[in-house]
Amino acid sequence: CLQLHNIFYQIEFCIPFDTGYRSYDVKVGNKLIEVHGDYWHANPKIYKHNHVIEWSMGTLTASDVWARDEFKRELAIKSGYELFVVWESDWKKKRIEIENNLINYIGNKHV
């Protein structure tokens, strides 16, 4: 989508914090984009708070995953970035609408 609109972007952008860093899928200027996989981010439309998500590094409940994602969101905002999140299932159902929203989010100055 970004390439089709000739928008320059960076993938896997990292923001450090006290004990590590968080990686974001895409960065365009001061705007970050995250594509949340329904399973890996425990889409609340699909999973309940106590559902267990199996990761290569162990297991987390959906509530734990949501807390990690909330920390990541807050870190981005505190670091001066805006954050646009797209859920996998939404992308599959409403791709054109989400692409339009994404282009509007980024703004014409990056086109």
Secondary structure, 3 states (H helix, E strand, C coil): CCCCCCCCCEEEEEEEECCEEEEEEEEECCEEEEEECCCCCCCCCCCCCCCEEEECCEEEEHHHHHHHHHHHHHHHHHCCCEEEEEEHHHHHHCHHHHHHHHHHHHCHHHC
